[in-house]
Amino acid sequence: MAGWLILLVGLVIVGIIARAIWNRVHPPIGPMAAPSAEPFRLRYARQAAREQRLVWIRYRLPGGPAAEGLIEIYHTTWTGQIIGWCRLRRRRCAISKNQILAWKLLDERFEPVHNMEAWAVRERWSVQLRHLWEALQRR
């Protein structure tokens, strides 16, 4: 029993050290004066979701013109999908990070909506399972 406890404490300490190193190498994004044309990375989306900050994006859907959105990000997937709520269109959205042309992390925060949180979790798993199924079919 004591061995498991020592292992657990060791893993916690390693996790804390790894997080400190990660934050030093990749510091969180502060206030932004202007939209960024830098590629939108999932770590930015995760920071926005964790801090419950709104993100303004300009994006292009396949075969369509560029559009803008004000997004409350709830989850991200390992396939690069960002799942959230678009305030401008007043609907749920799931958009690929590769479709984002410009973005800005805003200081304005949002209050999570519980039914939206449940939808985002279901959507995240359905997107991941769909990608997994497509990969298996290609084999």
Phi and psi in degrees as a GROMACS rama.xvg file:
@    title "Ramachandran Plot"
@    xaxis  label "Phi"
@    yaxis  label "Psi"
@TYPE xy
-65.9484  -33.2691  ALA-2
-62.3972  -42.1943  GLY-3
-65.1921  -37.8391  TRP-4
-65.851  -42.5214  LEU-5
-64.1822  -41.5039  ILE-6
-62.4142  -43.9159  LEU-7
-62.2315  -46.1225  LEU-8
-62.5445  -40.9066  VAL-9
-61.8282  -43.1384  GLY-10
-64.0588  -38.9645  LEU-11
-62.9046  -44.9001  VAL-12
-63.6914  -43.8555  ILE-13
-60.9755  -41.0736  VAL-14
-61.851  -41.8088  GLY-15
-65.0603  -43.4745  ILE-16
-64.9984  -42.7827  ILE-17
-62.3866  -40.9701  ALA-18
-65.2148  -40.6471  ARG-19
-63.8391  -42.0717  ALA-20
-65.3926  -43.7375  ILE-21
-59.3043  -44.8118  TRP-22
-67.4558  -28.7695  ASN-23
-72.9075  -40.3853  ARG-24
-75.919  -38.4313  VAL-25
-122.725  80.2965  HIS-26
-66.0243  150.559  PRO-27
-62.2511  154.808  PRO-28
-82.7532  131.94  ILE-29
-92.9764  -163.461  GLY-30
-58.5738  140.5  PRO-31
-112.291  132.222  MET-32
-79.8963  -35.0343  ALA-33
-141.005  158.748  ALA-34
-59.7547  148.457  PRO-35
-103.581  138.916  SER-36
-94.6753  0.23132  ALA-37
-62.6159  144.784  GLU-38
-55.2225  138.045  PRO-39
-78.6091  118.332  PHE-40
-100.142  152.879  ARG-41
-62.3088  -28.5412  LEU-42
-65.2927  -30.0716  ARG-43
-68.379  -41.3758  TYR-44
-65.036  -41.0528  ALA-45
-65.7914  -37.9584  ARG-46
-63.7374  -44.2997  GLN-47
-61.8499  -41.0901  ALA-48
-66.8066  -43.462  ALA-49
-63.9295  -41.9608  ARG-50
-89.3487  -2.14348  GLU-51
53.7786  50.7108  GLN-52
-107.652  143.096  ARG-53
-73.1833  150.9  LEU-54
-127.61  125.66  VAL-55
-89.0767  133.199  TRP-56
-133.829  149.554  ILE-57
-113.539  126.418  ARG-58
-138.151  165  TYR-59
-130.618  122.017  ARG-60
-84.2742  153.064  LEU-61
-55.5086  126.875  PRO-62
74.0904  12.6987  GLY-63
-127.206  170.889  GLY-64
-77.1412  167.606  PRO-65
-68.3758  144.051  ALA-66
-137.816  168.629  ALA-67
-120.081  155.561  GLU-68
-151.143  154.182  GLY-69
-116.307  105.872  LEU-70
-109.347  133.582  ILE-71
-95.2078  111.654  GLU-72
-88.7395  128.88  ILE-73
-106.611  -39.8915  TYR-74
-149.17  162.741  HIS-75
-129.119  158.056  THR-76
-115.073  162.949  THR-77
-69.0572  -14.1708  TRP-78
-88.6546  -0.0363385  THR-79
95.5987  11.7685  GLY-80
-85.3151  140.535  GLN-81
-111.703  124.253  ILE-82
-114.903  127.004  ILE-83
-169.458  -155.797  GLY-84
-124.188  127.235  TRP-85
-91.6052  116.478  CYS-86
-70.955  -33.4312  ARG-87
-69.1006  -38.9685  LEU-88
-96.6339  -8.90979  ARG-89
54.3506  52.0159  ARG-90
-155.598  164.357  ARG-91
-69.0521  152.481  ARG-92
-144.878  148.413  CYS-93
-135.711  111.156  ALA-94
-128.094  146.247  ILE-95
-79.4318  141.763  SER-96
-62.0047  -24.8927  LYS-97
-73.0741  -15.8523  ASN-98
-86.5838  -7.49251  GLN-99
-84.4648  120.876  ILE-100
-90.3829  -38.0511  LEU-101
-148.64  154.049  ALA-102
-154.148  159.825  TRP-103
-150.077  124.899  LYS-104
-82.2276  118.01  LEU-105
-90.8239  160.038  LEU-106
-79.0073  -21.0837  ASP-107
-65.503  136.395  GLU-108
-108.791  160.635  ARG-109
-124.61  156.811  PHE-110
-98.1892  120.775  GLU-111
-60.6252  141.992  PRO-112
-99.5199  127.265  VAL-113
-62.9969  -42.7403  HIS-114
-68.9616  -27.5119  ASN-115
-68.812  -38.4828  MET-116
-61.3952  -44.653  GLU-117
-64.2982  -41.9372  ALA-118
-62.1436  -42.671  TRP-119
-62.7129  -39.5706  ALA-120
-65.0588  -45.593  VAL-121
-62.4188  -43.1152  ARG-122
-64.5414  -41.1986  GLU-123
-58.3838  -46.0321  ARG-124
-69.4263  -37.1744  TRP-125
-67.4682  -38.613  SER-126
-64.2803  -45.0207  VAL-127
-65.4049  -41.9922  GLN-128
-67.2557  -36.6781  LEU-129
-62.7591  -44.6538  ARG-130
-64.9816  -39.2977  HIS-131
-63.9538  -44.8173  LEU-132
-61.5747  -43.0903  TRP-133
-63.3615  -39.324  GLU-134
-65.0807  -40.101  ALA-135
-66.9059  -36.1041  LEU-136
-68.7317  -28.9248  GLN-137
-71.8614  -20.0429  ARG-138
